[in-house]
Amino acid sequence: MNSERIAIKGLCFCAVLSALFVAGCGSRRGFEVGLTAADSQGRKPSVEVHMIGVRNAGEYRHWRDLSVSEYWQSVQLDPKVYVMKFGEGLPDPQTLEANNEIWKTKWDGAKMLFILSSFPPGKDLPADADARRLMLPLDWKHCWEYTKRPIPIVIRSTGLVCDESYDCDNPFED
């Protein structure tokens, strides 16, 4: 009886330690995307946002070098893509939660997050110079401030913006 109590206390202690480790400074955060852009009549444009977790240098080069215009012209939904849709009557902001299954099932080990927006219409530019593409590091421990709130992403009339500063080197660039 006494040994059972000790075993149960030991299991509870391990569970608490595990929870603290998961909630520690290296914890994953969600992303909250909001649309502030409006047309000349003040209406929200229809915008689609695709998020892709990138695990290796080959995937990174593919998404970095891909023409954003070509992507939207030939988009074929891949199960690795998380989709958000914005516009009149649609939820705004929208959040990709830190505990969403895509992190474990499709993006396990991802080091970068690519966010592609169908808005604003524009000229293709390389890498993150294209206002419709954000390339964000996912080194939670070293790049981002520790907080539980999602990282704010805004779709402005000028393009995608991450409204939180981060300080990190790109894990795929020298």
DAJO-V845631 format. One record per backbone hydrogen bond with DSSP energy under -1.0 kcal/mol. NH is the residue of the N-H (numbers start at 1). CO is the residue of the C=O. E is the energy in kcal/mol with one decimal. If there is no record, write none. Layout:
NH_CO_E + NH_CO_E
//
This chain:
5_1_-1.8 + 6_2_-2.0 + 7_3_-2.2 + 8_4_-2.5 + 9_5_-2.6 + 10_6_-2.4 + 11_7_-2.2 + 12_8_-2.5 + 13_9_-2.5 + 14_10_-2.2 + 15_11_-2.3 + 16_12_-2.4 + 17_13_-2.5 + 18_14_-2.4 + 19_15_-2.3 + 20_16_-2.4 + 21_17_-2.4 + 22_18_-2.5 + 23_19_-2.0 + 24_21_-1.2 + 27_24_-1.8 + 31_96_-2.1 + 32_151_-2.4 + 33_94_-3.3 + 34_153_-2.3 + 36_155_-2.3 + 37_155_-1.6 + 39_43_-2.9 + 42_39_-2.2 + 47_86_-2.1 + 49_84_-3.1 + 50_116_-2.8 + 51_82_-2.5 + 52_114_-2.6 + 54_112_-3.0 + 60_56_-2.4 + 61_57_-2.7 + 62_58_-2.1 + 63_59_-2.5 + 64_60_-2.6 + 65_61_-2.5 + 66_62_-1.2 + 71_67_-2.3 + 72_68_-2.2 + 73_69_-1.8 + 74_70_-1.9 + 81_78_-2.2 + 82_51_-2.5 + 84_49_-2.5 + 86_47_-3.3 + 90_87_-2.1 + 94_33_-2.7 + 96_31_-3.0 + 100_97_-1.5 + 103_100_-1.6 + 105_101_-3.0 + 106_102_-1.8 + 107_102_-2.5 + 110_107_-2.6 + 111_54_-3.1 + 112_54_-1.7 + 113_136_-3.0 + 114_52_-2.8 + 115_134_-2.5 + 116_50_-3.0 + 117_132_-2.6 + 118_48_-2.1 + 129_126_-2.3 + 130_127_-1.2 + 133_130_-2.1 + 134_115_-2.5 + 136_113_-2.9 + 138_111_-2.6 + 140_138_-1.6 + 143_139_-2.5 + 151_30_-3.1 + 153_32_-3.3 + 154_161_-3.0 + 155_34_-3.1 + 156_159_-2.5 + 159_156_-1.2 + 160_131_-3.1 + 161_154_-2.1 + 163_152_-2.7 + 167_143_-1.8 + 173_170_-1.2
//
